[in-house]
Amino acid sequence: MLTVREASLDDLGAIARLEHYCFAPDLAFGRRRWRYLLAQAKGRTLLVLDERKQLMGYLCALEHKGWDRLVIQTLAIRWTIRRQGWARRLLAQVIQDARKANWGAIRLEVDNTNEGALALYQQLGFQFQQHLTNYYGDGQHGQRLVLRLGRDDIVGRQPHLDGVSHHLNASANAIPLRDNA
Ligand SMILES: CC(C)(COP(=O)(O)OP(=O)(O)OC[C@H]1O[C@@H](n2cnc3c(N)ncnc32)[C@H](O)[C@@H]1OP(=O)(O)O)[C@@H](O)C(=O)NCCC(=O)NCCS
């Protein structure tokens, strides 16, 4: 059975190794950036682990108080468990907790050619906000997507989340993103 938990600095090596297989070298954060994300940055990283505690996936989200939004920094799932709903579960957990903590929105950037990720985000209600020319390198354009979490947006905006949330409540050690909800 796979489980979800919050990452700590002890997970840095495993995250950097998995990242190496999931992203091109110029897009990977690398150990220094991950050390910052895990030890200093304001936010959270969720991990998916298998029975042997092997890392199967991760999602990192940072808080941006000035913009009243969370920013998804990165998301990856090990190829052996793709298309089993794990990325959707991690995102659903972050969305659910962000709503509870009264964040205004969640933002992320995605490569225009990453059709799988685009389908995933659109399924969860993220909407196009901005075209990002050469964002991932020369000729590699991206786009910024936003999921607004304002009260008016919540109604009818929970596709596929019910079962997902239930599953995560059973297995994840959820920590609120902000205390002043
Ligand atoms: C993108 C990624 C995170 C998706 O992880 P995943 O766990 O396989 O995704 P899920 O199983 O939760 O998929 C949920 C939905 O997203 C869509 N989706 C995911 N991967 C897809 C693919 N390769 N092709 C088409 N649709 C896809 C589907 O609609 C899917 O629902 P379905 O399987 O019921 O049809 C994973 O492929 C990955 O790690 N890729 C490499 C790193 C990366 O691109 N990260 C995203 C950076 S923005």
The ligand as a Tripos MOL2 file, in Angstrom:
@<TRIPOS>MOLECULE
LIG
   48    50     1     0     0
SMALL
NO_CHARGES

@<TRIPOS>ATOM
      1 C1          2.4210   14.5840  -14.9480 C.3       1 LIG1
      2 C2          2.5170   13.5290  -13.8290 C.3       1 LIG1
      3 C3          2.8800   14.2010  -12.5190 C.3       1 LIG1
      4 C4          1.1400   12.8460  -13.7100 C.3       1 LIG1
      5 O1          1.2140   11.9190  -12.6260 O.3       1 LIG1
      6 P1          0.2090   10.6800  -12.5260 P.3       1 LIG1
      7 O2          0.2210   10.1920  -11.1290 O.co2     1 LIG1
      8 O3          0.5150    9.6990  -13.5930 O.co2     1 LIG1
      9 O4         -1.1820   11.3760  -12.8530 O.3       1 LIG1
     10 P2         -2.6130   10.8210  -12.4260 P.3       1 LIG1
     11 O5         -2.6270    9.3350  -12.5190 O.co2     1 LIG1
     12 O6         -2.9950   11.4260  -11.1310 O.co2     1 LIG1
     13 O7         -3.4950   11.4100  -13.5970 O.3       1 LIG1
     14 C5         -4.7120   12.0980  -13.3690 C.3       1 LIG1
     15 C6         -5.2630   12.5340  -14.7120 C.3       1 LIG1
     16 O8         -4.3410   13.3860  -15.3800 O.3       1 LIG1
     17 C7         -4.3460   13.0960  -16.8040 C.3       1 LIG1
     18 N1         -3.0730   12.5120  -17.1980 N.ar      1 LIG1
     19 C8         -2.0280   12.2000  -16.3910 C.ar      1 LIG1
     20 N2         -0.9960   11.7330  -17.1260 N.ar      1 LIG1
     21 C9         -1.4130   11.7420  -18.4210 C.ar      1 LIG1
     22 C10        -0.7950   11.3770  -19.6430 C.ar      1 LIG1
     23 N3          0.4560   10.9070  -19.7020 N.pl3     1 LIG1
     24 N4         -1.5090   11.5350  -20.7860 N.ar      1 LIG1
     25 C11        -2.7660   12.0030  -20.7610 C.ar      1 LIG1
     26 N5         -3.4200   12.3670  -19.6140 N.ar      1 LIG1
     27 C12        -2.7410   12.2290  -18.4670 C.ar      1 LIG1
     28 C13        -5.4710   12.1080  -17.0160 C.3       1 LIG1
     29 O9         -6.6580   12.8480  -17.2320 O.3       1 LIG1
     30 C14        -5.5120   11.3990  -15.6770 C.3       1 LIG1
     31 O10        -6.7490   10.8190  -15.3820 O.3       1 LIG1
     32 P3         -7.0720    9.3390  -15.9520 P.3       1 LIG1
     33 O11        -5.8620    8.4880  -15.7260 O.co2     1 LIG1
     34 O12        -8.2500    8.9430  -15.1200 O.co2     1 LIG1
     35 O13        -7.3680    9.5240  -17.3990 O.co2     1 LIG1
     36 C15         3.5680   12.4340  -14.1950 C.3       1 LIG1
     37 O14         3.3350   11.9730  -15.5090 O.3       1 LIG1
     38 C16         5.0010   12.8980  -14.0890 C.2       1 LIG1
     39 O15         5.6150   12.8240  -13.0200 O.2       1 LIG1
     40 N6          5.5830   13.3980  -15.2080 N.am      1 LIG1
     41 C17         6.9690   13.8700  -15.2110 C.3       1 LIG1
     42 C18         7.1350   15.1550  -14.4200 C.3       1 LIG1
     43 C19         6.1350   16.2140  -14.8510 C.2       1 LIG1
     44 O16         5.8790   16.4230  -16.0370 O.2       1 LIG1
     45 N7          5.5800   16.9280  -13.8550 N.am      1 LIG1
     46 C20         4.6220   17.9810  -14.0680 C.3       1 LIG1
     47 C21         5.3490   19.2660  -14.2320 C.3       1 LIG1
     48 S1          4.2030   20.6120  -14.5050 S.3       1 LIG1
@<TRIPOS>BOND
     1     1     2 1
     2     2     3 1
     3     2     4 1
     4     2    36 1
     5     4     5 1
     6     5     6 1
     7     6     7 2
     8     6     8 1
     9     6     9 1
    10     9    10 1
    11    10    11 2
    12    10    12 1
    13    10    13 1
    14    13    14 1
    15    14    15 1
    16    15    16 1
    17    15    30 1
    18    16    17 1
    19    17    18 1
    20    17    28 1
    21    18    19 ar
    22    18    27 ar
    23    19    20 ar
    24    20    21 ar
    25    21    22 ar
    26    21    27 ar
    27    22    23 1
    28    22    24 ar
    29    24    25 ar
    30    25    26 ar
    31    26    27 ar
    32    28    29 1
    33    28    30 1
    34    30    31 1
    35    31    32 1
    36    32    33 2
    37    32    34 1
    38    32    35 1
    39    36    37 1
    40    36    38 1
    41    38    39 2
    42    38    40 1
    43    40    41 1
    44    41    42 1
    45    42    43 1
    46    43    44 2
    47    43    45 1
    48    45    46 1
    49    46    47 1
    50    47    48 1
@<TRIPOS>SUBSTRUCTURE
     1 LIG1         1 GROUP 0 **** ****
